[in-house]
Amino acid sequence: MVMTCGATTHPLGKGFPRQLGVHDDIHLPGLERLARALRVRGSVSSVQLQHSGMRAVRELIGEAPVGVVDDPARGVRGLSTGEVERMVEDYVEAGLRAEKAGFDGVEIHGAHGYLLCQFLDARRNQRSDRYGGSLENRARPLLDVIAGLRDRAGPGFQIGVRLSPERYGVDLGEIRALAARLMREGRVDYLDISCWDTAKRPEDPAYQDRPLMGWFTDLDRHGTRLGVAGKLQTGPAAHRCLEQGADFVLIGRGAILHHDFARRVGEDGGFRSAPLPVSRAHLAREGLGEHFIDYMASWEGFVSEEHP
């Protein structure tokens, strides 16, 4: 499966220059070209649905970012109840637009401190309406997006969810309980647990007796597939995750470094990505465009400017 970068579900959700959009029918021709090209090359395709919320860039959206609550210090405007309801519908419509364009599915991005993850933040989300306070309320936007897509998309349309198990104000115990619920209810095809580092131990001292991913691999899955992501740039690291109970792994940096990472690991289980930093020429050979290379150069230690 090839998944896009986070694609905006609303113009106010832009968090990156030149970010892919799926919030308007104007995007359909480009989305159709992308879905068609992936299908011709034999890949299952997915659009990652994302709204940056308070992490949106003011210079890109032209006004104050929106978030779960007002935050004057950060220049963030809290969404009204009606706006949250509209935001849920925006996600659903974006997913249906991806289906119309010919994609095989979507992943709902509920991780990394973006808008749906901001609702899951137990510290900051103390809204007094049905979208704040208890875990049931804080998870409601995500659950409503899932329900809307499952009810309105075709029966073969794939729906995944990305979750952060820690950081960003989320509680590991709560995310574990939410993951268990999503798998038990069977309305999603897979969960994508973004560990940041699949080999790490949890930050929470109450959960130190196993690696972070181990708090999810032991859950009853009820047919839902479980994937993990985080610093997987070698064949041995990917195989370790599978041996420790994941159904699949998600590759980010490794696939940026080698567009055919999956094929290489399939042919050589010991394959290791090129060591960082790499040259701009290396990334160009792997198919990255100039603007993408410029973006990767903003990641500390990823791109070397000294080598041709």
C-alpha positions in Angstrom: 0.0 0.0 0.0 1.2 3.5 -0.8 -0.3 6.3 1.4 -0.1 10.0 0.6 1.2 12.6 3.0 -1.3 14.2 5.2 -4.0 15.8 2.9 -5.9 18.8 4.2 -9.6 18.3 5.0 -10.1 22.1 5.3 -8.2 25.2 4.1 -7.6 26.2 7.7 -5.9 22.9 8.3 -2.7 23.6 6.2 0.4 22.9 8.2 3.0 22.6 5.4 3.9 24.6 2.3 2.6 22.8 -0.9 0.6 20.4 1.2 -1.7 18.0 -0.7 -5.4 19.0 -0.5 -8.5 16.8 -0.5 -10.9 19.5 0.8 -12.5 20.7 -2.5 -13.6 19.2 -5.8 -11.0 21.4 -7.4 -8.5 18.7 -6.2 -10.3 15.9 -8.0 -8.4 15.9 -11.3 -5.0 15.7 -9.6 -6.2 13.1 -7.1 -7.6 11.0 -10.0 -4.2 11.2 -11.8 -2.4 10.0 -8.6 -4.9 7.2 -7.8 -4.7 6.0 -11.4 -0.9 6.0 -11.5 -0.7 4.0 -8.3 -3.2 1.5 -9.5 -1.4 1.0 -12.9 1.8 0.3 -10.9 0.0 -2.4 -8.9 -0.3 -0.6 -5.5 -3.2 -0.3 -3.1 -3.7 3.4 -2.5 -4.7 5.5 0.5 -5.1 9.2 1.3 -4.2 10.3 4.8 -6.8 12.7 6.0 -5.3 15.5 8.2 -6.2 18.9 9.7 -3.4 20.6 11.6 -5.7 22.5 13.9 -3.7 24.8 16.2 -0.5 23.6 14.5 -1.6 25.2 11.2 0.7 27.8 9.8 -0.9 31.3 10.0 1.1 32.5 6.9 -0.5 29.6 4.9 -4.1 30.0 6.0 -4.2 33.8 6.3 -5.9 33.9 9.7 -5.7 32.6 13.2 -5.4 28.8 13.5 -8.4 26.9 15.0 -8.2 24.4 17.8 -10.1 22.6 20.6 -10.1 25.6 22.9 -9.2 29.3 22.8 -5.5 29.9 23.4 -4.7 33.6 23.2 -1.1 33.1 24.0 -0.7 31.0 20.8 -3.2 33.0 18.8 -5.6 30.0 18.5 -9.3 30.3 18.2 -11.4 27.5 19.8 -14.0 25.8 17.6 -17.7 26.2 18.5 -19.8 23.1 18.9 -21.3 23.7 15.4 -17.9 24.1 13.9 -16.7 20.8 15.4 -19.8 19.1 13.8 -18.8 20.8 10.5 -15.2 19.6 10.9 -16.4 16.0 11.3 -18.4 16.4 8.1 -15.3 17.9 6.3 -13.3 14.7 7.1 -16.1 12.5 5.9 -16.6 14.5 2.7 -12.8 14.5 2.1 -12.8 10.7 2.5 -15.6 10.3 0.0 -13.8 12.6 -2.4 -10.8 10.3 -2.2 -13.0 7.4 -2.9 -14.5 9.2 -5.9 -11.0 9.9 -7.2 -10.3 6.2 -7.2 -8.3 5.6 -4.1 -8.8 2.3 -2.3 -9.1 3.9 1.1 -8.1 6.6 3.6 -6.3 6.8 6.9 -7.7 9.2 9.5 -4.8 11.0 11.1 -5.5 11.2 14.8 -1.9 11.5 15.9 1.1 13.9 16.1 -0.8 16.7 17.9 -3.0 17.5 14.9 -6.6 18.4 15.3 -8.2 15.0 16.1 -5.3 14.3 18.5 -5.8 17.7 20.1 -9.3 16.6 21.0 -7.8 13.5 22.7 -5.5 15.7 24.8 -6.5 14.9 28.4 -4.8 18.0 29.7 -6.0 20.7 27.4 -9.4 19.5 26.2 -11.7 20.6 29.0 -14.5 21.7 26.7 -17.9 21.7 28.4 -19.8 20.3 25.4 -20.0 16.7 24.2 -16.6 17.0 22.7 -14.6 17.6 25.9 -13.8 16.2 29.4 -14.3 12.5 29.4 -12.4 10.1 27.1 -15.8 9.2 25.5 -16.3 12.9 24.6 -12.8 13.6 23.6 -12.8 10.6 21.2 -16.2 11.5 19.8 -14.9 13.6 16.8 -12.7 10.6 15.7 -15.5 8.1 16.3 -18.0 10.3 14.4 -15.6 10.5 11.4 -15.2 6.8 11.3 -18.9 6.2 11.6 -19.7 8.7 8.8 -17.2 7.2 6.4 -18.2 3.6 7.2 -21.9 4.4 6.7 -21.5 6.4 3.5 -18.5 4.9 1.6 -18.6 1.8 -0.4 -18.3 -1.6 1.4 -14.9 -2.2 -0.1 -13.4 1.2 0.9 -10.6 0.7 3.4 -10.5 2.9 6.5 -7.5 3.1 8.8 -6.7 5.3 11.8 -3.4 6.7 13.0 -2.9 7.2 16.7 -0.1 8.5 18.9 0.3 6.4 22.0 2.1 9.1 24.0 3.2 12.8 23.9 0.9 15.6 22.7 -1.1 15.4 26.0 -2.4 11.9 25.3 -2.4 9.2 28.0 -1.0 5.8 27.0 -3.7 3.9 29.0 -6.4 5.9 27.3 -5.0 5.3 23.8 -4.7 1.6 24.6 -8.3 1.5 25.6 -9.4 3.5 22.5 -7.4 1.1 20.3 -9.0 -1.9 21.9 -12.5 -0.3 21.4 -11.8 0.4 17.7 -10.6 -3.1 17.1 -13.5 -4.6 19.0 -16.2 -2.5 17.2 -14.7 -3.6 13.8 -15.5 -0.4 11.9 -11.9 0.2 10.8 -9.7 -2.1 8.8 -6.4 -1.2 10.5 -4.8 0.8 13.2 -1.5 2.6 12.6 0.3 3.2 15.9 2.9 5.9 15.4 5.5 5.1 18.1 8.1 7.6 16.9 10.6 4.8 17.6 9.3 1.2 17.5 12.1 0.0 19.8 11.5 2.5 22.6 10.0 2.1 26.0 7.1 4.3 27.0 7.7 7.7 28.6 5.1 6.9 31.3 6.8 5.2 34.3 3.7 3.1 34.9 4.2 1.3 31.6 7.9 0.4 31.7 7.7 -3.4 31.6 7.6 -3.8 27.8 8.3 -1.7 24.6 5.8 0.9 23.7 4.4 -1.1 20.7 3.9 -4.1 23.1 1.0 -2.3 24.8 -0.9 -2.7 21.5 0.3 -6.0 20.0 -1.3 -7.9 23.0 -4.8 -6.6 22.3 -7.5 -8.7 20.8 -7.8 -7.5 17.2 -11.2 -9.0 16.1 -9.9 -9.1 12.5 -8.5 -5.5 12.6 -4.9 -5.3 11.4 -2.3 -3.6 13.6 0.6 -1.6 12.1 3.4 0.2 13.8 5.7 3.1 12.6 8.8 4.7 13.9 12.4 4.7 12.8 12.1 1.7 10.5 14.9 2.1 8.0 16.3 -1.5 7.8 15.0 -4.9 7.0 15.9 -6.3 10.4 14.0 -3.5 12.2 10.9 -4.2 10.1 11.1 -7.9 10.7 11.6 -7.4 14.4 8.2 -5.6 14.6 6.5 -8.4 12.7 8.1 -11.0 15.0 6.9 -9.0 18.0 3.3 -9.1 16.9 2.6 -6.3 14.4 0.7 -7.3 11.3 2.5 -4.8 9.1 4.9 -1.8 9.4 4.6 1.7 8.0 7.7 3.1 6.3 8.4 6.8 6.1 12.0 7.9 6.0 13.2 4.6 4.7 10.9 5.0 1.7 12.0 8.6 1.2 15.6 7.3 1.1 14.7 4.4 -1.2 11.6 4.6 -3.3 11.7 0.8 -3.6 12.4 0.1 0.1 9.8 -2.7 0.3 11.1 -4.5 -2.7 14.6 -4.3 -1.4 13.7 -5.8 1.9 11.7 -8.5 0.2 14.7 -9.5 -1.8 17.2 -9.0 1.1 16.0 -9.2 4.7 19.2 -7.6 5.9 18.8 -4.5 3.7 19.7 -1.2 5.4 18.9 2.3 4.2 21.6 4.7 3.1 23.2 6.3 6.2 22.2 9.9 6.9 22.8 12.5 5.8 22.4 11.9 2.1 23.0 14.3 -0.8 20.4 16.2 -2.7 21.4 14.2 -5.7 20.6 10.9 -3.9 17.1 12.1 -3.2 16.6 13.4 -6.7 17.6 9.9 -8.0 14.9 8.4 -5.7 12.3 10.6 -7.3 11.9 13.5 -4.9 11.1 16.8 -6.5 13.0 20.0 -5.8 10.5 21.3 -3.3 10.3 18.0 -1.5 14.1 17.9 -1.2 14.0 21.5 0.2 11.5 20.3 2.8 13.7 17.3 3.8 16.7 19.7 4.1 14.7 21.3 7.0 15.0 18.0 8.9 18.1 18.2 11.0 20.8 15.8 9.8 18.8 14.4 6.8 20.3 16.2 3.8 24.0 17.1 3.3 24.7 20.2 1.4 28.4 19.4 1.2 28.2 16.6 -1.3 27.1 16.7 -4.9 
